[in-house]
Amino acid sequence: MQRFRPLGSSSLEAHQRGIWCLSCKDNTSCGIPLLATGDEEGIIKLWKPPSKEDTNRDAVVEEWRTLQHSFAVVSVKFQPTQGDILASSSLDGTIRLWQSTSTSEDLLLLRTIDVNIAEAWGLSFDPQGKVIVSGGHSGQVSIWDIESGSLQKTLETESKKFIFTVAFSPDNKWLVCSTSDGAIHVFDWMTQSRYKTLKGQKLIVRSMCFSPVAPYLLYVACDDKLIHIYDVEHGELVASLRGHQEGVNAVDVSINGHYLASGSVDNLVKIWDTRQRESIYFHDLHKDQVWGVGFCVDSTRLISVGDDGCIVCLDCSCADLVVQ
């Protein structure tokens, strides 16, 4: 049997417009929802695992709940560990915190944080799930308390240019953000001070993720068609992965760090062996550019979303994705 195979009828028509972001829950014991998707019309959909009667037809997910912003949703993130809170950022200038597991419509929206319309872009929880950080036009990283919604602090980048994405290392040591000049700014999270600036590429970095087993390794999806691998602690470019024909929009790493997934403007989803640093699988099931990829259900599934409004799910259960 192949290590990777599409589930369901290749793709699920999930949204009427392009899907710009997704988030997979990292702890499936928390129950539903399993993942969240956000689109260019401001709609967020929460998805649950298929019901038992659907298992014979390889169902991927079932729609569970719909949430709403007034303009496009650019980022959704589940709170790590507990997984109860979903954070979303939108071009309506707000960051919203939702009680994602609530069965009551009245209890879903916990609070709305009003920010400048160009400031609600990149979004991430810290590994403990106590604060969220965001970035945007000002070139500042904003740190928000999830209990009160208040602004705790802002961190200045060296270039003060538009921030596209933010990410934490799993050991809570590093916070990184990418700016429109291609630079990656590394902050020491303990002291919340600037540590290094990585300038290995000139074009925009769209997505970043750390290895869960080597938390100093950062994978970077870039408009230059490459995936760059950095040693953040030493500020070194370790390698660059070539294979996409257009800019890379998204990356995610399996739970054991052995596999990297990427999605691109070329409509392709690729899976890479991080040890050999080579592409070992790809699919072209999307009809438009891919904006998000994510391993979920303990890395036994790989979800991808794109401008075609579709969700594609790969069965990865035959690959050695889980830490033994």
Backbone hydrogen bonds in HBPLUS format (Angstrom, degrees):
<---DONOR---> <-ACCEPTOR-->    atom                        ^
c    i                          cat <-CA-CA->   ^        H-A-AA   ^      H-
h    n   atom  resd res      DA  || num        DHA   H-A  angle D-A-AA Bond
n    s   type  num  typ     dist DA aas  dist angle  dist       angle   num
A0005-ARG N   A0315-ASP O   3.26 MM 310  5.27 143.8  2.40 128.0 138.4     1
A0315-ASP N   A0005-ARG O   2.72 MM 310  5.27 172.7  1.73 157.2 157.0     2
A0007-LEU N   A0313-CYS O   2.88 MM 306  5.65 157.7  1.93 162.7 159.4     3
A0011-SER N   A0009-SER O   2.75 MM   2  5.64 141.4  1.90 108.1  95.6     4
A0012-LEU N   A0311-ILE O   2.77 MM 299  5.06 167.0  1.79 150.7 155.2     5
A0311-ILE N   A0012-LEU O   2.84 MM 299  5.06 155.4  1.90 144.5 152.1     6
A0014-ALA N   A0309-GLY O   2.96 MM 295  5.85 131.4  2.20 142.6 155.0     7
A0015-HIS N   A0309-GLY O   2.96 MM 294  4.73 165.1  1.98 144.2 146.3     8
A0040-GLU N   A0018-GLY O   3.02 MM  22  5.79 148.0  2.12 161.1 169.1     9
A0019-ILE N   A0306-GLY O   2.89 MM 287  5.12 165.5  1.92 137.0 132.4    10
A0020-TRP N   A0038-GLY O   2.87 MM  18  5.96 138.8  2.04 144.2 157.3    11
A0038-GLY N   A0021-CYS O   3.05 MM  17  5.32 159.3  2.09 139.4 140.8    12
A0023-SER N   A0036-ALA O   2.91 MM  13  5.27 146.1  2.03 146.7 151.4    13
A0036-ALA N   A0023-SER O   2.90 MM  13  5.27 154.1  1.97 149.5 158.0    14
A0025-LYS N   A0034-LEU O   3.04 MM   9  5.69 176.3  2.04 158.8 158.2    15
A0030-CYS N   A0027-ASN O   3.12 MM   3  5.96 168.3  2.13 122.6 126.2    16
A0031-GLY N   A0028-THR O   3.15 MM   3  5.75 164.0  2.17 116.1 118.8    17
A0034-LEU N   A0047-TRP O   2.59 MM  13  5.68 156.8  1.64 156.5 165.2    18
A0035-LEU N   A0047-TRP O   3.37 MM  12  5.36 155.5  2.43 132.2 137.8    19
A0047-TRP N   A0035-LEU O   2.89 MM  12  5.36 162.7  1.92 165.5 165.3    20
A0037-THR N   A0045-LYS O   2.95 MM   8  5.34 153.1  2.02 148.5 157.2    21
A0045-LYS N   A0037-THR O   2.86 MM   8  5.34 156.4  1.91 151.1 159.1    22
A0039-ASP N   A0043-ILE O   2.97 MM   4  5.52 147.9  2.07 147.8 158.1    23
A0042-GLY N   A0039-ASP O   3.17 MM   3  5.63 166.7  2.19 114.7 118.5    24
A0073-VAL N   A0039-ASP O   3.01 MM  34  5.58 174.1  2.01 152.3 152.3    25
A0069-HIS N   A0042-GLY O   2.69 MM  27  4.59 157.4  1.74 145.8 152.3    26
A0044-ILE N   A0067-LEU O   3.06 MM  23  4.90 174.2  2.06 125.2 127.0    27
A0067-LEU N   A0044-ILE O   2.72 MM  23  4.90 166.9  1.74 150.1 154.6    28
A0046-LEU N   A0065-ARG O   2.76 MM  19  5.04 169.5  1.78 157.7 159.2    29
A0064-TRP N   A0046-LEU O   2.79 MM  18  5.51 165.4  1.82 159.9 156.0    30
A0065-ARG N   A0046-LEU O   3.31 MM  19  5.04 158.2  2.36 128.0 130.6    31
A0048-LYS N   A0062-GLU O   2.81 MM  14  5.30 165.8  1.83 160.5 161.9    32
A0062-GLU N   A0048-LYS O   2.85 MM  14  5.30 163.8  1.87 155.1 160.0    33
A0054-ASP N   A0051-SER O   2.88 MM   3  5.50 158.7  1.93 119.6 126.8    34
A0055-THR N   A0052-LYS O   3.22 MM   3  5.54 165.1  2.24 112.4 116.8    35
A0057-ARG N   A0054-ASP O   3.09 MM   3  5.74 150.3  2.19 116.4 124.4    36
A0058-ASP N   A0055-THR O   3.24 MM   3  5.27 160.6  2.28 110.6 109.9    37
A0091-LEU N   A0072-ALA O   2.85 MM  19  5.46 157.5  1.90 157.3 165.1    38
A0074-VAL N   A0089-SER O   2.95 MM  15  5.90 148.5  2.05 140.2 150.3    39
A0089-SER N   A0075-SER O   2.94 MM  14  5.27 154.5  2.01 146.2 150.3    40
A0077-LYS N   A0087-ALA O   2.85 MM  10  5.21 153.2  1.92 151.0 156.6    41
A0087-ALA N   A0077-LYS O   2.80 MM  10  5.21 171.6  1.81 156.9 157.4    42
A0079-GLN N   A0085-ILE O   2.76 MM   6  5.28 151.7  1.84 170.1 169.4    43
A0083-GLY N   A0079-GLN O   3.01 MM   4  4.61 118.0  2.41 118.9 134.9    44
A0082-GLN N   A0080-PRO O   2.77 MM   2  5.79 122.9  2.10 117.1 100.7    45
A0100-SER N   A0084-ASP O   2.82 MM  16  5.64 129.2  2.08 158.3 174.3    46
A0086-LEU N   A0098-TRP O   2.91 MM  12  5.08 157.9  1.96 141.8 149.2    47
A0098-TRP N   A0086-LEU O   2.81 MM  12  5.08 163.0  1.83 150.4 156.3    48
A0088-SER N   A0096-ARG O   2.90 MM   8  5.28 148.7  2.00 148.6 157.5    49
A0096-ARG N   A0088-SER O   2.84 MM   8  5.28 155.7  1.90 149.3 157.1    50
A0090-SER N   A0094-THR O   3.21 MM   4  5.86 145.7  2.33 160.1 170.0    51
A0093-GLY N   A0090-SER O   3.15 MM   3  5.90 151.9  2.24 117.6 120.4    52
A0115-VAL N   A0093-GLY O   2.82 MM  22  5.29 166.1  1.84 161.6 162.5    53
A0095-ILE N   A0113-ILE O   2.90 MM  18  5.02 156.2  1.96 143.4 151.4    54
A0113-ILE N   A0095-ILE O   2.73 MM  18  5.02 174.3  1.74 162.3 163.9    55
A0097-LEU N   A0111-ARG O   3.01 MM  14  5.50 167.7  2.02 163.8 165.9    56
A0110-LEU N   A0097-LEU O   2.77 MM  13  5.46 151.1  1.85 148.3 157.1    57
A0099-GLN N   A0108-LEU O   2.53 MM   9  4.73 157.9  1.58 145.2 152.1    58
A0102-SER N   A0099-GLN O   3.18 MM   3  5.68 165.3  2.20 117.6 122.2    59
A0107-LEU N   A0104-SER O   3.14 MM   3  5.53 146.0  2.26 108.9 117.9    60
A0108-LEU N   A0105-GLU O   3.35 MM   3  5.48 164.6  2.38 106.6 111.1    61
A0119-GLU N   A0116-ASN O   2.80 MM   3  5.07 165.1  1.82 120.4 123.8    62
A0137-HIS N   A0118-ALA O   2.87 MM  19  5.37 154.1  1.94 129.4 138.1    63
A0121-TRP N   A0135-GLY O   3.22 MM  14  5.75 139.0  2.40 152.8 162.9    64
A0135-GLY N   A0122-GLY O   3.17 MM  13  5.18 140.7  2.33 132.0 133.9    65
A0124-SER N   A0133-VAL O   3.03 MM   9  5.43 142.1  2.18 151.3 156.8    66
A0133-VAL N   A0124-SER O   2.78 MM   9  5.43 159.8  1.82 159.3 165.8    67
A0126-ASP N   A0131-VAL O   3.10 MM   5  5.90 152.2  2.18 153.5 153.6    68
A0129-GLY N   A0126-ASP O   2.79 MM   3  5.25 155.8  1.85 119.7 128.1    69
A0132-ILE N   A0144-TRP O   3.02 MM  12  5.29 155.8  2.08 144.4 152.0    70
A0144-TRP N   A0132-ILE O   2.79 MM  12  5.29 174.8  1.79 169.0 170.8    71
A0134-SER N   A0142-SER O   2.92 MM   8  5.25 149.0  2.02 142.6 152.5    72
A0142-SER N   A0134-SER O   2.85 MM   8  5.25 161.8  1.88 153.6 158.1    73
A0139-GLY N   A0136-GLY O   3.27 MM   3  6.03 159.9  2.32 120.8 126.0    74
A0163-ILE N   A0136-GLY O   2.82 MM  27  4.60 161.3  1.86 120.9 126.3    75
A0141-VAL N   A0155-LEU O   2.88 MM  14  4.97 165.4  1.90 147.3 151.3    76
A0155-LEU N   A0141-VAL O   2.79 MM  14  4.97 153.1  1.86 140.1 149.4    77
A0143-ILE N   A0153-LYS O   2.89 MM  10  5.34 158.3  1.94 172.7 170.6    78
A0152-GLN N   A0143-ILE O   2.75 MM   9  5.50 161.9  1.78 158.8 164.3    79
A0145-ASP N   A0150-SER O   2.96 MM   5  5.51 166.1  1.98 161.7 164.4    80
A0149-GLY N   A0145-ASP O   2.71 MM   4  5.14 140.4  1.86 140.4 153.0    81
A0180-SER N   A0162-PHE O   2.86 MM  18  5.33 129.4  2.12 142.1 157.1    82
A0164-PHE N   A0178-SER O   2.91 MM  14  5.76 151.8  1.99 145.7 155.1    83
A0178-SER N   A0165-THR O   3.01 MM  13  5.61 151.2  2.10 152.8 159.3    84
A0167-ALA N   A0176-VAL O   2.91 MM   9  5.37 149.8  2.01 151.1 154.2    85
A0176-VAL N   A0167-ALA O   2.85 MM   9  5.37 169.1  1.86 163.5 167.2    86
A0169-SER N   A0174-TRP O   2.92 MM   5  5.26 156.1  1.98 149.8 150.6    87
A0172-ASN N   A0169-SER O   2.93 MM   3  5.38 159.5  1.97 121.3 124.1    88
A0189-TRP N   A0173-LYS O   3.00 MM  16  5.49 162.1  2.04 137.3 140.1    89
A0175-LEU N   A0187-PHE O   3.03 MM  12  5.09 159.3  2.08 143.6 148.3    90
A0187-PHE N   A0175-LEU O   2.74 MM  12  5.09 162.3  1.77 161.3 166.2    91
A0177-CYS N   A0185-HIS O   3.02 MM   8  5.33 144.6  2.15 140.0 150.8    92
A0185-HIS N   A0177-CYS O   2.78 MM   8  5.33 162.3  1.81 165.6 167.3    93
A0179-THR N   A0183-ALA O   3.01 MM   4  5.60 159.3  2.05 156.7 162.0    94
A0182-GLY N   A0179-THR O   2.92 MM   3  5.72 154.3  1.99 131.8 133.7    95
A0184-ILE N   A0198-LEU O   2.88 MM  14  4.95 158.3  1.92 145.1 151.9    96
A0198-LEU N   A0184-ILE O   2.73 MM  14  4.95 167.6  1.74 154.9 155.9    97
A0186-VAL N   A0196-LYS O   2.82 MM  10  5.11 173.0  1.82 161.0 160.1    98
A0195-TYR N   A0186-VAL O   2.72 MM   9  5.45 167.0  1.74 154.0 153.7    99
A0196-LYS N   A0186-VAL O   3.28 MM  10  5.11 154.3  2.35 125.5 132.4   100
A0188-ASP N   A0193-SER O   2.85 MM   5  5.47 155.8  1.91 168.7 169.4   101
A0192-GLN N   A0188-ASP O   2.59 MM   4  5.32 123.4  1.90 142.0 160.8   102
A0193-SER N   A0188-ASP O   3.28 MM   5  5.47 140.3  2.45 137.0 143.8   103
A0223-ASP N   A0204-ILE O   2.87 MM  19  5.48 154.4  1.93 160.2 168.8   104
A0206-ARG N   A0221-ALA O   2.83 MM  15  5.68 142.0  1.98 147.0 158.9   105
A0221-ALA N   A0207-SER O   2.85 MM  14  5.11 176.9  1.85 154.7 155.5   106
A0209-CYS N   A0219-TYR O   3.00 MM  10  5.35 150.5  2.09 145.4 153.4   107
A0219-TYR N   A0209-CYS O   2.77 MM  10  5.35 178.7  1.77 165.6 165.2   108
A0211-SER N   A0217-LEU O   3.00 MM   6  5.61 152.3  2.08 152.0 156.5   109
A0217-LEU N   A0214-ALA O   2.82 MM   3  5.77 174.4  1.82 142.1 144.0   110
A0232-VAL N   A0216-TYR O   2.88 MM  16  5.38 160.7  1.91 167.5 161.2   111
A0218-LEU N   A0230-TYR O   2.89 MM  12  5.08 160.5  1.93 146.3 152.5   112
A0230-TYR N   A0218-LEU O   2.88 MM  12  5.08 162.8  1.91 146.8 152.3   113
A0220-VAL N   A0228-HIS O   2.84 MM   8  5.00 151.0  1.92 152.8 159.5   114
A0228-HIS N   A0220-VAL O   2.94 MM   8  5.00 143.5  2.08 141.8 146.2   115
A0222-CYS N   A0226-LEU O   3.27 MM   4  5.79 153.2  2.34 170.0 177.4   116
A0248-VAL N   A0222-CYS O   2.93 MM  26  5.24 170.0  1.94 140.2 136.8   117
A0227-ILE N   A0241-LEU O   3.14 MM  14  4.98 154.7  2.21 135.6 143.0   118
A0241-LEU N   A0227-ILE O   2.72 MM  14  4.98 165.6  1.74 147.1 150.5   119
A0229-ILE N   A0239-ALA O   2.81 MM  10  5.24 159.9  1.85 164.7 159.1   120
A0238-VAL N   A0229-ILE O   2.71 MM   9  5.43 145.8  1.82 149.6 160.5   121
A0239-ALA N   A0229-ILE O   3.40 MM  10  5.24 155.4  2.47 131.1 135.4   122
A0231-ASP N   A0236-GLU O   2.80 MM   5  5.15 165.1  1.82 157.5 162.7   123
A0235-GLY N   A0231-ASP O   2.80 MM   4  5.70 118.0  2.19 141.6 159.5   124
A0236-GLU N   A0231-ASP O   3.08 MM   5  5.15 144.2  2.22 140.9 143.7   125
A0265-VAL N   A0247-GLY O   2.93 MM  18  5.55 164.6  1.95 166.6 170.7   126
A0249-ASN N   A0263-GLY O   2.84 MM  14  5.76 144.0  1.97 140.6 152.2   127
A0250-ALA N   A0263-GLY O   3.24 MM  13  5.10 155.3  2.31 142.6 140.6   128
A0263-GLY N   A0250-ALA O   3.01 MM  13  5.10 150.5  2.09 135.1 138.2   129
A0252-ASP N   A0261-ALA O   3.02 MM   9  5.28 142.5  2.16 141.8 145.5   130
A0261-ALA N   A0252-ASP O   2.77 MM   9  5.28 170.3  1.78 163.5 167.0   131
A0254-SER N   A0259-TYR O   2.89 MM   5  5.35 162.9  1.92 154.4 157.1   132
A0257-GLY N   A0254-SER O   2.98 MM   3  5.18 158.7  2.03 110.0 116.9   133
A0274-THR N   A0258-HIS O   2.95 MM  16  5.33 162.6  1.98 134.6 138.9   134
A0260-LEU N   A0272-TRP O   2.96 MM  12  4.99 156.5  2.01 137.8 144.7   135
A0272-TRP N   A0260-LEU O   2.69 MM  12  4.99 161.6  1.72 152.8 159.3   136
A0262-SER N   A0270-LYS O   2.88 MM   8  5.26 148.9  1.98 150.8 156.0   137
A0270-LYS N   A0262-SER O   2.94 MM   8  5.26 155.4  2.00 143.1 151.2   138
A0264-SER N   A0268-LEU O   3.23 MM   4  5.74 142.9  2.37 155.9 165.5   139
A0267-ASN N   A0264-SER O   3.20 MM   3  5.66 149.2  2.30 114.8 116.1   140
A0290-VAL N   A0264-SER O   2.94 MM  26  5.21 169.8  1.95 141.1 139.5   141
A0269-VAL N   A0283-HIS O   3.11 MM  14  5.48 159.9  2.15 154.9 160.7   142
A0283-HIS N   A0269-VAL O   2.94 MM  14  5.48 145.8  2.06 148.0 158.3   143
A0271-ILE N   A0281-TYR O   2.86 MM  10  5.14 159.7  1.90 144.6 144.8   144
A0280-ILE N   A0271-ILE O   2.86 MM   9  5.93 167.3  1.87 157.7 161.6   145
A0273-ASP N   A0278-GLU O   2.89 MM   5  5.58 162.9  1.92 165.4 162.7   146
A0277-ARG N   A0273-ASP O   2.61 MM   4  5.39 129.4  1.86 142.1 158.6   147
A0307-ASP N   A0289-GLN O   2.92 MM  18  5.68 157.6  1.97 164.4 171.5   148
A0291-TRP N   A0305-VAL O   2.92 MM  14  5.97 140.8  2.08 131.4 143.9   149
A0292-GLY N   A0305-VAL O   3.27 MM  13  5.21 161.8  2.30 140.6 136.8   150
A0305-VAL N   A0292-GLY O   2.94 MM  13  5.21 152.7  2.01 144.5 147.7   151
A0294-GLY N   A0303-ILE O   2.83 MM   9  5.22 143.6  1.96 151.6 156.5   152
A0303-ILE N   A0294-GLY O   2.85 MM   9  5.22 175.4  1.85 151.7 150.5   153
A0296-CYS N   A0301-ARG O   2.89 MM   5  5.35 160.3  1.93 145.9 150.2   154
A0301-ARG N   A0296-CYS O   3.17 MM   5  5.35 150.1  2.26 158.8 154.0   155
A0300-THR N   A0297-VAL O   3.06 MM   3  5.61 163.1  2.09 116.0 121.4   156
A0316-CYS N   A0300-THR O   2.78 MM  16  4.68 165.5  1.81 136.3 135.2   157
A0302-LEU N   A0314-LEU O   3.05 MM  12  5.04 151.2  2.14 135.0 142.3   158
A0314-LEU N   A0302-LEU O   2.87 MM  12  5.04 156.6  1.93 140.8 148.7   159
A0304-SER N   A0312-VAL O   2.91 MM   8  5.25 145.1  2.03 149.8 158.5   160
A0312-VAL N   A0304-SER O   2.97 MM   8  5.25 162.4  2.00 148.6 153.7   161
A0309-GLY N   A0306-GLY O   3.07 MM   3  5.83 161.6  2.10 123.1 125.6   162
A0319-ALA N   A0316-CYS O   2.99 MM   3  5.52 164.6  2.01 119.5 124.2   163
A0321-LEU N   A0319-ALA O   2.90 MM   2  5.54 132.4  2.13 106.6  92.1   164
